[in-house]
Amino acid sequence: MFRKTQILLTLQYAAVFMLIVSCLGAVLYWYMEKQSFAKIDRSLLLSVKVEEARLRGAGISVDSSLDPLVGKIIWDENNRVVYTEAPFSSIIENLHPEKTDGQVHTLEAEGFTFRYLAVSVQTPDGLWVVQSIRNIDAEMMTLRDMRNNIIIGCTLSGVIALLAGYFLGKRALVPIRQSWEAQQQFVADASHELRTPLTVIQTRTELLLQHPHQTVQEKSDDISAIYRETRRVRRLVNDLLTLARSDSNQLELNRQTFDVSELLKEVADHFTELTELEGITLQTGIESNLLCNGDRERIHQLLVILLDNAVKFTSSGGTIHFTCRKKGPQLFIEVKDTGTGISGKDLPRIFDRFYRGDRARGRTDGGTGLGLSIAKWIVDKHGGNISVKSNSEGTTFTVKLAAATGH
């Protein structure tokens, strides 16, 4: 697919480039042709006008030409030459004008090319045809050489355009290919994550159907497994929907100014019981009266993700530090645990969707692997920054958000 697209892009780039070069070449040739003949045509017209005036005033009395390269020929009513002042008298009989309309025309004779202008002049002595004529072989040769050079240049430009188009097409496809591969990996990972709980649900359901007379209490393990896996599928679907809507810019923030201190304390209270059950100590250090302008529900979701992530990877007896302070115009929210650290090679990709690294991104605990991706989206949407530091002694997530001023 990408190979075909690259070829099409190459041809399109080359076609556009060739069209531009061809148009420029045609305009250049037209301009040079016009400039080359403009002065000649003015000389022809001036020569005829001078000769016409002299014929009407004093018969056939001709002085030397105003332009030494412009020849003059006067024909009588019988198309005979009565006067000539031209350097090409040997072929003069072949230069009789076909038109005497006072316009410039081109004439070819004996392998030579001429431009001429002729008018009919009625005098008391008769009807005369005054013709001014000039050989333009030199100009035609110059234009022919220019035309050939333009054609050669366009041909070479076409080759260069193909090479440049191939290079540009290849570069243009890099982000598209990466996006496509990421999407394919995302779909594969999502399918894998959905397959496991669905398989469990199907298996447990089949077991229930095989023993329809057993009581709920007897099948409580199967029912619990179905319930647990159903909740897992629901979380995964919700997370996938959130990310899909965020990618298409369909999710808008409901911004308002609120006391983020109260929100952090509320979330900390919710996790206190959970951490006690896990044998983990939750220590808080939250300053009071910290205002933030943002979506309260999304900030709540962000805090839950970070704390839930810390609880999952902190062993019994460990400690989680949950703090928030204001420094200048920014709020610093920090979640620090003493749990399993993240290896250095995995840190740059910790926010990737479904990234499989060490235990910090494992989902043996029932996680979806999308929480940190959603957390980063929430922070980015608020114009903030989220960073992570980790070593063998634990992991620290730091969120920076803009502080709001009170009314």
C-alpha positions as CSV (number, residue, x, y, z in Angstrom):
1,M,0.0,0.0,0.0
2,F,2.7,2.5,1.0
3,R,4.8,1.5,-2.1
4,K,1.9,2.4,-4.4
5,T,1.2,5.6,-2.5
6,Q,4.9,6.6,-2.7
7,I,4.8,6.1,-6.5
8,L,1.7,8.2,-6.8
9,L,3.2,10.9,-4.7
10,T,6.4,10.8,-6.7
11,L,4.4,11.2,-10.0
12,Q,2.3,14.0,-8.6
13,Y,5.3,15.9,-7.3
14,A,7.1,15.4,-10.6
15,A,4.0,16.4,-12.6
16,V,3.5,19.6,-10.6
17,F,7.2,20.5,-10.9
18,M,7.3,19.8,-14.6
19,L,4.2,21.9,-15.2
20,I,5.8,24.8,-13.3
21,V,9.1,24.5,-15.2
22,S,7.3,24.1,-18.6
23,C,5.2,27.2,-17.9
24,L,8.2,29.2,-16.9
25,G,10.1,28.0,-20.1
26,A,7.1,28.8,-22.3
27,V,6.8,32.3,-20.8
28,L,10.5,32.9,-21.1
29,Y,10.5,31.8,-24.8
30,W,7.5,34.0,-25.5
31,Y,9.0,37.0,-23.8
32,M,12.3,36.7,-25.6
33,E,10.6,36.2,-29.0
34,K,8.5,39.3,-28.4
35,Q,11.5,41.3,-27.3
36,S,13.6,40.1,-30.3
37,F,11.0,41.2,-32.9
38,A,9.6,44.2,-31.2
39,K,12.5,46.5,-32.2
40,I,12.6,45.0,-35.7
41,D,8.9,45.5,-36.2
42,R,9.2,49.2,-35.1
43,S,12.0,49.7,-37.6
44,L,9.9,48.1,-40.4
45,L,6.9,50.3,-39.6
46,L,9.0,53.5,-39.4
47,S,10.8,52.7,-42.7
48,V,7.4,52.2,-44.5
49,K,6.0,55.4,-43.0
50,V,9.0,57.5,-44.1
51,E,8.9,56.0,-47.6
52,E,5.1,56.4,-47.9
53,A,5.4,60.1,-47.0
54,R,8.2,60.7,-49.6
55,L,6.3,58.9,-52.3
56,R,3.2,61.1,-51.8
57,G,5.3,64.2,-51.7
58,A,8.1,63.9,-54.2
59,G,7.6,60.7,-56.4
60,I,10.1,57.9,-56.0
61,S,12.9,59.6,-54.2
62,V,14.5,57.3,-51.7
63,D,17.3,58.1,-49.2
64,S,19.3,55.5,-47.4
65,S,17.4,53.3,-44.9
66,L,17.0,54.5,-41.3
67,D,18.1,51.0,-40.2
68,P,20.9,49.5,-42.3
69,L,19.5,46.0,-41.8
70,V,16.1,46.9,-43.0
71,G,15.7,46.7,-46.8
72,K,13.2,48.6,-49.0
73,I,11.5,47.4,-52.1
74,I,9.0,49.3,-54.2
75,W,6.7,47.4,-56.5
76,D,4.5,48.8,-59.3
77,E,1.0,47.7,-60.3
78,N,2.4,44.8,-62.3
79,N,4.4,43.4,-59.4
80,R,7.7,44.5,-60.8
81,V,10.5,45.9,-58.8
82,V,11.0,49.6,-59.5
83,Y,13.3,50.3,-56.7
84,T,15.2,48.3,-54.2
85,E,17.6,49.0,-51.4
86,A,18.3,45.6,-49.8
87,P,21.4,43.4,-49.3
88,F,19.5,40.4,-50.7
89,S,18.8,41.6,-54.2
90,S,19.7,38.2,-55.7
91,I,16.4,36.7,-54.5
92,I,14.3,39.9,-54.6
93,E,11.8,38.5,-57.1
94,N,10.8,35.9,-54.5
95,L,10.1,38.6,-51.8
96,H,6.9,40.0,-53.3
97,P,4.5,40.6,-50.3
98,E,1.3,38.6,-50.2
99,K,-0.4,41.1,-48.0
100,T,-0.3,44.9,-48.1
101,D,-2.3,45.5,-44.9
102,G,0.3,47.5,-43.0
103,Q,0.9,44.5,-40.6
104,V,4.1,42.6,-40.0
105,H,4.3,39.2,-41.6
106,T,6.9,36.4,-41.9
107,L,8.1,35.3,-45.3
108,E,10.4,32.4,-46.3
109,A,12.4,32.4,-49.5
110,E,15.3,30.4,-50.7
111,G,15.9,29.0,-47.2
112,F,15.9,32.4,-45.6
113,T,13.4,33.9,-43.2
114,F,12.2,37.5,-43.4
115,R,9.9,39.8,-41.6
116,Y,8.2,42.4,-43.8
117,L,5.6,45.1,-43.7
118,A,3.9,46.4,-46.9
119,V,1.4,49.1,-47.8
120,S,-0.2,50.3,-51.0
121,V,0.4,53.9,-51.9
122,Q,-1.6,55.8,-54.5
123,T,0.2,58.7,-56.1
124,P,-0.4,60.7,-59.2
125,D,2.3,58.6,-60.9
126,G,0.4,55.3,-60.1
127,L,-0.2,52.7,-57.5
128,W,2.9,51.6,-55.6
129,V,3.5,48.9,-53.0
130,V,6.1,50.0,-50.5
131,Q,7.7,47.1,-48.6
132,S,10.2,47.2,-45.8
133,I,11.9,43.8,-45.1
134,R,14.5,42.4,-42.9
135,N,16.3,39.1,-42.7
136,I,15.7,37.4,-39.2
137,D,17.8,34.2,-39.6
138,A,20.1,35.3,-36.7
139,E,17.1,35.9,-34.4
140,M,15.4,32.7,-35.5
141,M,18.6,30.7,-34.8
142,T,18.9,32.3,-31.4
143,L,15.3,31.5,-30.6
144,R,15.8,28.0,-31.9
145,D,18.8,27.5,-29.7
146,M,16.9,28.8,-26.7
147,R,13.9,26.5,-27.5
148,N,16.3,23.5,-27.6
149,N,17.9,24.6,-24.4
150,I,14.5,24.9,-22.7
151,I,13.5,21.5,-23.9
152,I,16.8,20.0,-22.7
153,G,16.4,21.9,-19.4
154,C,12.8,20.6,-19.0
155,T,13.9,17.1,-19.7
156,L,16.7,17.3,-17.1
157,S,14.3,19.0,-14.7
158,G,11.9,16.1,-15.2
159,V,14.6,13.6,-14.2
160,I,15.5,15.8,-11.2
161,A,11.8,16.2,-10.4
162,L,11.3,12.4,-10.3
163,L,14.2,11.9,-8.0
164,A,13.2,14.8,-5.8
165,G,9.6,13.6,-5.9
166,Y,10.7,10.2,-4.8
167,F,12.7,11.6,-1.9
168,L,9.9,14.0,-0.9
169,G,7.3,11.3,-1.2
170,K,9.4,9.0,1.0
171,R,9.8,11.7,3.6
172,A,6.1,12.6,3.5
173,L,5.2,9.0,4.1
174,V,7.4,8.6,7.2
175,P,4.9,10.1,9.7
176,I,2.0,8.5,7.9
177,R,3.7,5.1,8.0
178,Q,4.5,5.6,11.7
179,S,0.9,6.6,12.4
180,W,-0.4,3.6,10.5
181,E,1.9,1.2,12.3
182,A,1.0,2.8,15.7
183,Q,-2.7,2.4,14.8
184,Q,-2.2,-1.2,13.7
185,Q,-0.3,-1.9,16.9
186,F,-3.0,-0.1,18.9
187,V,-5.8,-2.2,17.3
188,A,-3.8,-5.4,17.9
189,D,-3.1,-4.5,21.5
190,A,-6.7,-3.5,22.1
191,S,-7.9,-6.8,20.5
192,H,-5.5,-8.7,22.7
193,E,-6.7,-6.9,25.8
194,L,-10.3,-7.6,24.9
195,R,-9.7,-11.2,24.0
196,T,-8.5,-12.3,27.4
197,P,-11.5,-11.1,29.5
198,L,-14.0,-12.1,26.8
199,T,-12.5,-15.6,26.8
200,V,-12.8,-15.8,30.6
201,I,-16.4,-14.6,30.4
202,Q,-17.3,-17.1,27.7
203,T,-15.6,-20.0,29.5
204,R,-17.2,-19.3,32.9
205,T,-20.6,-18.8,31.3
206,E,-20.3,-22.2,29.6
207,L,-19.5,-23.7,32.9
208,L,-22.6,-22.1,34.4
209,L,-24.7,-23.5,31.5
210,Q,-23.3,-27.0,32.0
211,H,-24.7,-27.1,35.6
212,P,-28.0,-25.1,35.5
213,H,-29.3,-26.7,38.7
214,Q,-26.4,-25.5,40.9
215,T,-27.0,-22.6,43.3
216,V,-25.5,-19.1,43.0
217,Q,-23.4,-19.9,46.1
218,E,-22.0,-23.0,44.5
219,K,-21.0,-21.0,41.4
220,S,-20.0,-17.9,43.2
221,D,-16.4,-18.2,41.9
222,D,-17.5,-18.3,38.2
223,I,-20.0,-15.4,38.8
224,S,-17.3,-13.3,40.5
225,A,-14.9,-14.0,37.6
226,I,-17.5,-13.0,35.1
227,Y,-18.3,-9.8,37.0
228,R,-14.6,-9.0,37.4
229,E,-13.8,-9.5,33.8
230,T,-16.9,-7.5,32.7
231,R,-15.7,-4.6,34.7
232,R,-12.3,-4.9,33.2
233,V,-13.8,-4.9,29.7
234,R,-15.9,-1.9,30.6
235,R,-12.9,0.1,31.8
236,L,-11.0,-0.8,28.7
237,V,-13.8,0.2,26.4
238,N,-14.2,3.5,28.3
239,D,-10.5,4.2,28.1
240,L,-10.4,3.4,24.4
241,L,-13.4,5.7,23.8
242,T,-11.8,8.5,25.7
243,L,-8.6,8.2,23.7
244,A,-10.5,7.9,20.4
245,R,-12.5,11.0,21.1
246,S,-9.4,12.9,22.3
247,D,-7.6,12.0,19.0
248,S,-10.5,13.4,17.0
249,N,-10.8,16.5,19.2
250,Q,-14.4,15.5,20.2
251,L,-13.7,15.9,23.9
252,E,-13.9,19.4,25.2
253,L,-12.9,20.6,28.7
254,N,-15.6,22.0,31.0
255,R,-13.3,24.7,32.4
256,Q,-14.0,26.4,35.7
257,T,-12.1,27.8,38.6
258,F,-12.1,25.5,41.6
259,D,-10.2,24.8,44.8
260,V,-7.8,22.0,43.7
261,S,-6.7,21.5,47.3
262,E,-10.2,20.2,48.3
263,L,-10.2,17.9,45.3
264,L,-6.8,16.4,46.2
265,K,-7.9,15.9,49.8
266,E,-11.1,14.2,48.6
267,V,-9.2,11.8,46.3
268,A,-6.6,11.1,49.1
269,D,-9.5,10.2,51.5
270,H,-10.9,7.8,48.9
271,F,-7.5,6.0,48.6
272,T,-6.8,5.9,52.4
273,E,-8.9,2.8,53.0
274,L,-7.5,1.1,49.9
275,T,-3.9,1.7,50.9
276,E,-4.6,0.5,54.5
277,L,-6.0,-2.7,53.1
278,E,-2.8,-3.1,51.0
279,G,-0.6,-2.4,54.0
280,I,0.7,0.9,52.3
281,T,1.2,4.2,54.0
282,L,-0.3,7.2,52.2
283,Q,1.3,10.4,53.3
284,T,-0.2,13.7,52.1
285,G,1.3,17.2,52.0
286,I,-1.4,19.4,50.3
287,E,-1.3,23.2,50.7
288,S,-4.6,25.0,51.3
289,N,-6.5,27.4,49.0
290,L,-4.9,26.4,45.7
291,L,-7.0,27.4,42.8
292,C,-6.9,25.9,39.3
293,N,-8.8,26.8,36.2
294,G,-9.7,23.6,34.4
295,D,-12.0,20.6,34.1
296,R,-12.6,19.3,37.7
297,E,-13.8,15.9,36.5
298,R,-10.7,15.4,34.3
299,I,-8.3,16.5,37.0
300,H,-10.0,14.1,39.4
301,Q,-9.5,11.3,36.8
302,L,-5.9,12.3,36.4
303,L,-5.3,12.1,40.2
304,V,-7.1,8.7,40.4
305,I,-4.9,7.3,37.6
306,L,-1.7,8.4,39.3
307,L,-2.6,7.2,42.7
308,D,-4.0,3.9,41.4
309,N,-0.8,3.4,39.4
310,A,1.3,4.0,42.6
311,V,-0.8,1.6,44.7
312,K,-0.6,-1.2,42.1
313,F,3.2,-1.2,42.1
314,T,4.0,-0.5,45.7
315,S,4.4,-3.6,47.9
316,S,3.0,-4.0,51.4
317,G,4.9,-1.9,53.8
318,G,5.7,0.7,51.2
319,T,4.9,4.4,51.2
320,I,3.1,6.8,48.8
321,H,3.7,10.5,49.1
322,F,0.9,12.6,47.7
323,T,1.7,16.4,47.7
324,C,0.6,19.6,46.1
325,R,2.2,23.0,46.4
326,K,2.2,26.3,44.6
327,K,5.4,27.7,43.2
328,G,5.1,31.0,41.4
329,P,2.3,30.8,38.8
330,Q,2.3,27.0,38.8
331,L,0.9,24.2,40.8
332,F,3.1,21.1,41.4
333,I,1.3,17.9,42.1
334,E,3.6,15.0,43.0
335,V,2.9,11.3,43.5
336,K,5.9,9.5,44.8
337,D,6.0,5.8,45.7
338,T,8.5,3.3,47.0
339,G,7.4,0.5,44.7
340,T,8.8,-1.1,41.6
341,G,10.9,1.3,39.6
342,I,10.9,1.7,35.8
343,S,13.9,0.8,33.8
344,G,15.7,3.6,31.9
345,K,14.9,2.1,28.5
346,D,11.2,2.1,29.3
347,L,10.9,5.6,30.8
348,P,10.7,7.5,27.4
349,R,7.7,5.3,26.4
350,I,5.9,5.2,29.7
351,F,3.0,7.2,28.3
352,D,2.6,5.1,25.1
353,R,-0.6,3.3,24.7
354,F,-0.4,-0.4,25.6
355,Y,3.4,-0.2,25.8
356,R,4.8,-3.4,27.1
357,G,7.9,-2.8,29.2
358,D,8.8,-4.1,32.6
359,R,6.3,-4.5,35.5
360,A,5.6,-0.8,35.4
361,R,3.5,-1.4,32.3
362,G,2.4,-4.9,33.0
363,R,-1.3,-5.7,33.3
364,T,-1.2,-8.7,35.4
365,D,-3.1,-6.7,38.0
366,G,-6.1,-6.1,35.6
367,G,-5.1,-2.7,34.4
368,T,-5.8,-1.6,30.8
369,G,-2.4,-0.1,30.0
370,L,-4.1,3.1,28.9
371,G,-4.2,5.1,32.2
372,L,-1.0,7.0,31.8
373,S,-1.8,7.8,28.2
374,I,-5.1,9.3,29.3
375,A,-3.3,11.1,32.2
376,K,-0.9,12.7,29.7
377,W,-3.7,13.8,27.5
378,I,-5.5,15.4,30.4
379,V,-2.4,17.3,31.4
380,D,-1.6,18.4,27.8
381,K,-5.2,19.5,27.3
382,H,-4.8,21.8,30.3
383,G,-1.5,23.2,28.9
384,G,0.5,21.6,31.7
385,N,3.4,19.2,31.8
386,I,3.8,15.7,33.3
387,S,7.1,14.1,33.9
388,V,8.4,10.9,35.6
389,K,11.5,9.9,37.4
390,S,12.3,6.4,38.5
391,N,15.0,4.3,40.1
392,S,15.3,1.2,42.1
393,E,13.8,2.9,45.1
394,G,10.5,4.0,43.5
395,T,8.8,6.2,40.9
396,T,7.8,9.9,41.1
397,F,5.2,11.5,38.8
398,T,5.2,15.3,38.7
399,V,2.4,17.3,37.2
400,K,2.7,21.0,36.5
401,L,-0.5,23.0,36.0
402,A,-1.2,26.7,35.8
403,A,-2.5,28.2,39.1
404,A,-5.6,30.4,39.0
405,T,-6.1,33.7,40.9
406,G,-9.0,34.2,43.2
407,H,-11.8,36.6,42.5
